[in-house]
Amino acid sequence: MKILQINHNTKKLIRIFAAVVLVVSLFNISSASAVDLGGKASLINNLSYSDSKLDGELAAELELEWYLPYDFPLDIQNRMVITAEGSNLETWFKKLYLRQKIGPLTAKIGRQPVSWSYGALINPVDYSLGAENLDEESRAKFVDGVELYYPINWGTGITFLSTDIEGEKNHKWSLRGRTTYAGYDLTANYIRTPNSGSGGNLDRYGLTAKGDLGPIGIYGAYGFWENRTINYDIYQIGADYSYHFLRGSQLYLQGEYILIDGAEADKGFDFFDVIQNQNQPETGEQNAASDKMEFINTNISYEIDEFSSIGLMTVTYLGDGSTLFIPVYNYLFSSNLELEIRVTAAADNNKVLGGDAETLEFKLSRTF
C-alpha cells in the first residue's frame, strides 16, 4: 500500500488556501463598502484506492465574482475560477457573458452556464450530458455561445441556443420551449450536435414534466437520441417526498426509474457520455436480450439541523444488480466555512457500474 505523505506541493497548496481565506477575510472587513467582490475558496483532497494502492490529489480552488454597480451601462455576468493542483495553475471562467435586451428578446453572449434541471438525479435530456448529475456539476455545464430567449407570457417562453464545440467547425444548437399547465412545468427541446466521426451528427429530442401529486413531487422525461449508429428511446419517471420534524430536522426521499431502449450493456457503454456509443457497428444488429438497460436511482438525505446533513445516493443497473454508492456528509461551521465529505464506491468492479477504484473526497470551502 502506498502511504500518502505531505510533500512540498501539498504544503504549498495548503499555504495558498490559508492565504486566500485570510486576505479575502481582511479585504471584506476593511473595504467591503468600496468594492463588491464575492466568491468561494476551496481546498479539495481526493483519495483513490485501487489495486491495493492509495493515491491522493490535493487542489486549491478560488472562485471570484465582481458585482458591478447597478447603474453600470452593461449587464456583464462573471465568475472566474483559479485552480492550483500540484505545480499546475489554471484560470478559467464559469461565467463571462453580456446580457442584453434586443426588442422582445433577451440575449446572452459569451461563456455561460446551461443546465435544464427538473429535479432528476440523472438528467438524460440536458443540453450537455452530465452537466449536473447526482448533485454534482461538471465543466460540461459551462459553454461558449449565444442564447436568445423569447417570453410569450408568464411561465411560457422559447429559447434558442448555439455554442462552440471543440474540434468541430459547426456549432451545436438547440431549440427549447417551456410552459406550465394545470400546475405542471412542461418542456420540449431539440438538440443537434455535429460530429465528424463515423456516427455523424447526433439528434436528441426531449420532453419533461414536473409537478406535485398531493404531498409527493413527481417528474418524468422522454428522450430520443439518433444518428447513423445509435437509436435510443429513453424513459424516466421519478418521485420525491420530504418530511419536516417538529424539532427542525428534515427527511428527504427520492427515487427514479430509467429505461434506455436500444442500448447494449457492454463495457463500452457510458451513460454520461453518449459519444462513446457512436462507434457501435452500423449494422444495427443487437442481441434481443441485451438491447435494453434499466436503472434505479435513489437519494435519501437527512438534514440533522441547520448546520449538518447526511445522505446516500445510489445508482443500480438492474441487468446485473451492480450498484454505485455515494454517501455524502455536509457540515457548516461558523464564518461560512463548510466541510463536505463524499465517497464513491461500486459493489462489484466486474459489472456495468463497477469501477476500478473507490474514491473519497474532502472539500473545505469558505464563501465570502
C-alpha positions as CSV (number, residue, x, y, z in Angstrom):
1,M,0.0,0.0,0.0
2,K,1.3,3.4,-0.9
3,I,1.4,5.8,2.1
4,L,0.4,9.4,1.4
5,Q,2.9,12.0,2.5
6,I,2.6,15.8,2.7
7,N,5.1,16.8,0.1
8,H,6.3,20.2,-0.9
9,N,3.4,20.8,-3.4
10,T,0.8,19.7,-0.7
11,K,2.2,22.2,1.8
12,K,2.2,24.9,-0.9
13,L,-1.4,24.3,-1.7
14,I,-2.4,24.5,2.0
15,R,-0.5,27.8,2.3
16,I,-2.2,29.2,-0.8
17,F,-5.7,28.2,0.6
18,A,-4.9,29.7,4.0
19,A,-3.6,32.9,2.5
20,V,-6.6,33.3,0.2
21,V,-9.0,32.9,3.1
22,L,-7.1,35.4,5.2
23,V,-6.7,38.0,2.5
24,V,-10.4,37.8,1.5
25,S,-11.5,38.0,5.1
26,L,-9.4,41.1,5.7
27,F,-10.5,42.6,2.4
28,N,-14.1,42.1,3.2
29,I,-13.7,43.7,6.7
30,S,-11.7,46.7,5.6
31,S,-13.2,47.6,2.2
32,A,-16.4,45.7,1.7
33,S,-18.3,49.0,1.2
34,A,-15.9,50.2,-1.5
35,V,-15.7,47.1,-3.7
36,D,-18.4,44.4,-4.4
37,L,-16.4,41.2,-4.6
38,G,-17.7,37.7,-3.7
39,G,-16.8,34.1,-4.3
40,K,-15.6,30.9,-2.6
41,A,-12.2,29.5,-1.6
42,S,-12.0,25.7,-1.5
43,L,-9.4,23.1,-0.5
44,I,-10.1,19.7,-2.1
45,N,-8.4,16.4,-1.2
46,N,-9.2,13.4,-3.4
47,L,-8.2,9.9,-2.3
48,S,-8.4,6.9,-4.6
49,Y,-7.9,3.3,-3.7
50,S,-7.2,0.8,-6.4
51,D,-5.1,-2.4,-6.8
52,S,-4.1,-2.2,-3.1
53,K,-2.7,1.3,-3.7
54,L,-3.8,4.5,-2.2
55,D,-3.2,7.7,-4.2
56,G,-4.1,11.2,-3.4
57,E,-4.5,14.6,-5.1
58,L,-4.8,17.9,-3.4
59,A,-6.2,21.0,-5.1
60,A,-6.9,24.6,-4.1
61,E,-9.7,26.5,-5.9
62,L,-10.7,30.1,-5.8
63,E,-13.9,31.4,-7.4
64,L,-14.3,35.2,-7.7
65,E,-17.2,37.3,-8.9
66,W,-17.3,41.0,-9.3
67,Y,-20.6,42.7,-8.8
68,L,-20.9,45.8,-11.0
69,P,-22.8,48.9,-9.8
70,Y,-26.5,49.0,-10.5
71,D,-26.0,52.0,-12.8
72,F,-23.3,50.3,-14.9
73,P,-24.2,50.7,-18.6
74,L,-23.7,47.0,-19.4
75,D,-25.1,43.8,-17.7
76,I,-22.0,41.7,-17.5
77,Q,-22.2,38.4,-15.5
78,N,-18.9,36.9,-14.4
79,R,-17.4,34.1,-12.3
80,M,-13.7,33.3,-12.6
81,V,-12.1,30.2,-11.2
82,I,-8.4,29.8,-10.3
83,T,-7.4,26.2,-9.7
84,A,-4.0,25.0,-8.3
85,E,-3.2,21.3,-8.4
86,G,0.4,20.2,-7.8
87,S,2.6,22.5,-9.8
88,N,-0.2,23.4,-12.3
89,L,-2.1,26.6,-12.1
90,E,-5.2,27.1,-14.3
91,T,-7.6,30.0,-14.7
92,W,-11.0,29.7,-16.4
93,F,-14.5,31.1,-16.3
94,K,-17.8,29.7,-15.3
95,K,-19.5,32.9,-16.4
96,L,-18.3,35.7,-18.6
97,Y,-21.2,36.9,-20.7
98,L,-23.1,40.0,-21.7
99,R,-26.9,40.0,-21.1
100,Q,-28.8,42.4,-23.3
101,K,-32.4,43.1,-24.2
102,I,-33.0,43.2,-28.0
103,G,-36.6,44.1,-28.6
104,P,-38.7,41.3,-27.2
105,L,-35.6,39.0,-26.9
106,T,-33.1,38.6,-24.0
107,A,-29.7,37.7,-25.4
108,K,-26.7,36.2,-23.5
109,I,-23.4,36.3,-25.4
110,G,-20.2,34.6,-24.1
111,R,-19.3,31.9,-21.5
112,Q,-22.5,30.9,-19.6
113,P,-23.9,28.0,-17.5
114,V,-26.5,25.9,-19.2
115,S,-28.4,23.2,-17.4
116,W,-32.1,22.2,-17.9
117,S,-32.6,20.7,-14.5
118,Y,-36.0,19.5,-13.4
119,G,-35.1,17.7,-10.2
120,A,-33.9,14.4,-11.5
121,L,-30.8,12.7,-10.1
122,I,-29.6,11.8,-13.7
123,N,-30.8,14.1,-16.5
124,P,-30.9,12.3,-19.9
125,V,-32.3,15.3,-21.8
126,D,-30.0,18.0,-20.6
127,Y,-28.2,20.3,-23.2
128,S,-24.8,18.9,-22.2
129,L,-25.0,15.3,-20.9
130,G,-23.5,15.0,-17.4
131,A,-23.7,18.8,-16.8
132,E,-25.5,18.2,-13.5
133,N,-25.9,14.7,-12.2
134,L,-26.1,13.2,-8.7
135,D,-25.9,16.6,-7.1
136,E,-22.6,17.5,-8.8
137,E,-21.8,19.8,-11.7
138,S,-19.2,19.3,-14.3
139,R,-17.4,21.6,-16.7
140,A,-19.8,20.5,-19.4
141,K,-22.3,22.9,-17.9
142,F,-20.3,25.9,-18.9
143,V,-20.4,26.7,-22.7
144,D,-19.4,29.4,-25.1
145,G,-22.1,30.7,-27.3
146,V,-25.3,32.7,-27.8
147,E,-28.6,32.3,-26.1
148,L,-31.8,34.0,-27.2
149,Y,-34.9,33.9,-25.1
150,Y,-38.4,35.0,-26.2
151,P,-41.0,35.2,-23.5
152,I,-44.6,34.5,-24.6
153,N,-46.3,35.0,-21.3
154,W,-45.7,34.3,-17.6
155,G,-44.2,30.9,-17.3
156,T,-44.0,30.3,-21.1
157,G,-41.2,31.0,-23.5
158,I,-38.9,29.8,-26.3
159,T,-35.1,29.6,-26.1
160,F,-32.6,29.2,-28.9
161,L,-29.0,28.3,-28.0
162,S,-25.9,27.9,-30.2
163,T,-22.5,27.0,-28.7
164,D,-19.0,26.1,-29.8
165,I,-17.7,22.5,-29.9
166,E,-14.0,21.8,-29.6
167,G,-12.6,20.2,-32.8
168,E,-15.8,20.9,-34.8
169,K,-16.3,23.7,-37.4
170,N,-20.1,23.6,-37.0
171,H,-21.9,24.7,-33.9
172,K,-24.1,22.7,-31.5
173,W,-27.5,24.3,-31.3
174,S,-30.9,23.7,-29.7
175,L,-34.5,25.0,-29.6
176,R,-36.4,24.6,-26.3
177,G,-39.9,25.6,-25.3
178,R,-41.2,25.8,-21.7
179,T,-44.7,26.3,-20.3
180,T,-47.0,25.5,-17.4
181,Y,-50.3,23.6,-17.5
182,A,-52.5,22.6,-14.6
183,G,-49.7,23.3,-12.1
184,Y,-47.1,21.2,-14.0
185,D,-43.9,22.5,-15.5
186,L,-43.6,21.2,-19.1
187,T,-40.7,21.5,-21.5
188,A,-39.8,20.2,-25.0
189,N,-36.4,20.5,-26.7
190,Y,-34.4,19.6,-29.8
191,I,-30.6,19.4,-29.8
192,R,-28.3,19.0,-32.8
193,T,-24.7,18.0,-32.0
194,P,-22.4,17.9,-35.1
195,N,-19.8,15.1,-35.2
196,S,-17.3,14.3,-37.9
197,G,-16.9,10.7,-36.8
198,S,-18.5,7.6,-38.3
199,G,-21.7,8.1,-36.4
200,G,-22.3,11.6,-37.8
201,N,-24.5,14.3,-36.3
202,L,-26.4,13.4,-33.2
203,D,-30.0,14.5,-32.9
204,R,-31.6,14.5,-29.5
205,Y,-35.3,15.2,-28.6
206,G,-36.5,15.6,-25.1
207,L,-39.8,16.1,-23.1
208,T,-40.0,16.7,-19.4
209,A,-42.8,17.2,-16.9
210,K,-42.7,18.1,-13.2
211,G,-45.3,18.9,-10.6
212,D,-47.0,17.8,-7.4
213,L,-49.4,15.0,-6.7
214,G,-50.7,15.8,-3.2
215,P,-47.7,15.7,-0.8
216,I,-45.5,13.9,-3.4
217,G,-43.5,15.6,-6.1
218,I,-43.4,13.7,-9.4
219,Y,-41.4,14.1,-12.6
220,G,-40.8,12.3,-15.8
221,A,-38.9,12.6,-19.1
222,Y,-38.7,11.1,-22.5
223,G,-35.7,11.3,-24.7
224,F,-34.9,10.1,-28.2
225,W,-31.3,10.0,-29.5
226,E,-30.4,9.2,-33.1
227,N,-27.6,9.2,-35.6
228,R,-26.2,6.6,-38.0
229,T,-25.1,4.2,-35.3
230,I,-27.4,4.7,-32.4
231,N,-31.2,4.8,-31.9
232,Y,-32.2,5.2,-28.3
233,D,-35.6,5.7,-26.6
234,I,-35.2,6.8,-23.0
235,Y,-38.0,6.8,-20.5
236,Q,-37.8,8.2,-16.9
237,I,-40.2,8.5,-14.1
238,G,-39.5,9.7,-10.5
239,A,-40.9,11.0,-7.3
240,D,-39.7,12.8,-4.2
241,Y,-41.1,13.4,-0.7
242,S,-39.9,15.5,2.2
243,Y,-41.0,15.3,5.9
244,H,-40.3,18.1,8.4
245,F,-39.9,17.1,12.0
246,L,-41.1,19.3,14.8
247,R,-37.5,19.8,16.1
248,G,-36.5,21.3,12.8
249,S,-34.8,18.4,11.1
250,Q,-35.9,17.2,7.6
251,L,-36.0,13.8,5.8
252,Y,-35.9,13.8,2.0
253,L,-36.6,10.7,-0.1
254,Q,-36.3,10.4,-3.9
255,G,-36.4,7.5,-6.4
256,E,-36.4,7.3,-10.1
257,Y,-36.5,4.6,-12.8
258,I,-34.7,5.0,-16.2
259,L,-35.2,2.7,-19.2
260,I,-32.8,3.0,-22.2
261,D,-34.2,1.1,-25.1
262,G,-31.7,0.3,-27.9
263,A,-28.5,0.5,-25.8
264,E,-26.3,-2.6,-25.3
265,A,-24.9,-3.3,-21.9
266,D,-21.4,-3.8,-23.0
267,K,-18.2,-2.5,-21.3
268,G,-18.1,0.5,-23.7
269,F,-21.4,1.9,-22.5
270,D,-21.1,5.1,-20.5
271,F,-24.5,6.6,-19.5
272,F,-22.9,10.0,-19.0
273,D,-21.2,10.2,-22.4
274,V,-23.2,9.1,-25.4
275,I,-20.4,10.0,-27.8
276,Q,-18.6,6.7,-26.9
277,N,-21.5,4.8,-28.3
278,Q,-21.2,6.3,-31.8
279,N,-18.6,3.7,-32.6
280,Q,-21.1,0.8,-32.4
281,P,-21.5,-1.4,-35.6
282,E,-23.6,0.4,-38.2
283,T,-25.5,-2.8,-39.0
284,G,-27.8,-2.0,-36.1
285,E,-27.9,-5.7,-35.2
286,Q,-28.3,-6.2,-31.4
287,N,-29.0,-9.1,-29.1
288,A,-32.6,-9.0,-28.2
289,A,-31.7,-10.0,-24.6
290,S,-29.3,-7.0,-24.2
291,D,-30.8,-4.1,-26.1
292,K,-32.4,-2.5,-23.0
293,M,-30.8,-1.0,-19.9
294,E,-32.8,-0.3,-16.8
295,F,-31.6,1.8,-13.8
296,I,-33.0,2.6,-10.4
297,N,-31.6,5.7,-8.8
298,T,-32.3,6.8,-5.2
299,N,-31.4,9.6,-2.8
300,I,-32.0,9.5,0.9
301,S,-30.9,12.6,2.9
302,Y,-31.4,13.7,6.4
303,E,-31.0,17.3,7.4
304,I,-29.9,17.0,11.1
305,D,-30.1,20.7,11.8
306,E,-29.4,23.9,10.0
307,F,-25.6,23.1,10.1
308,S,-25.3,19.5,9.1
309,S,-26.8,16.9,6.8
310,I,-26.1,13.3,5.8
311,G,-27.3,11.4,2.7
312,L,-26.8,8.4,0.5
313,M,-27.3,8.3,-3.3
314,T,-27.3,5.0,-5.3
315,V,-27.4,4.1,-9.0
316,T,-28.3,0.4,-9.7
317,Y,-28.2,-1.3,-13.1
318,L,-31.0,-3.9,-13.0
319,G,-29.4,-6.1,-15.7
320,D,-26.7,-7.4,-13.3
321,G,-27.5,-5.8,-10.0
322,S,-24.4,-3.7,-9.9
323,T,-24.7,-0.6,-7.7
324,L,-22.8,2.6,-7.3
325,F,-23.0,4.0,-3.7
326,I,-22.4,7.7,-3.0
327,P,-22.7,8.7,0.7
328,V,-22.3,12.4,1.4
329,Y,-21.9,14.4,4.7
330,N,-22.0,18.2,5.0
331,Y,-21.2,20.4,8.0
332,L,-21.4,24.2,8.1
333,F,-19.0,25.8,10.6
334,S,-19.2,29.4,11.7
335,S,-18.0,32.1,9.3
336,N,-19.4,30.4,6.2
337,L,-16.9,27.6,6.4
338,E,-18.3,24.3,5.0
339,L,-17.0,20.7,5.0
340,E,-18.2,18.2,2.5
341,I,-17.2,14.5,2.6
342,R,-18.2,12.4,-0.4
343,V,-17.4,8.7,-1.1
344,T,-18.0,6.8,-4.4
345,A,-17.8,3.0,-4.3
346,A,-19.1,0.2,-6.5
347,A,-20.4,-3.1,-5.2
348,D,-18.8,-5.2,-8.0
349,N,-15.9,-4.0,-10.2
350,N,-16.5,-6.6,-12.8
351,K,-20.0,-5.4,-13.8
352,V,-21.5,-2.5,-15.7
353,L,-21.4,0.0,-12.8
354,G,-18.2,-1.4,-11.4
355,G,-15.2,0.9,-11.1
356,D,-11.5,0.4,-10.9
357,A,-11.2,2.5,-7.7
358,E,-13.1,3.7,-4.7
359,T,-12.8,7.5,-4.1
360,L,-13.0,9.7,-1.0
361,E,-13.3,13.4,-1.4
362,F,-12.8,16.0,1.4
363,K,-13.8,19.6,0.4
364,L,-13.4,22.5,2.7
365,S,-14.9,25.7,1.4
366,R,-15.4,29.3,2.6
367,T,-18.0,31.5,1.0
368,F,-17.4,35.3,1.1
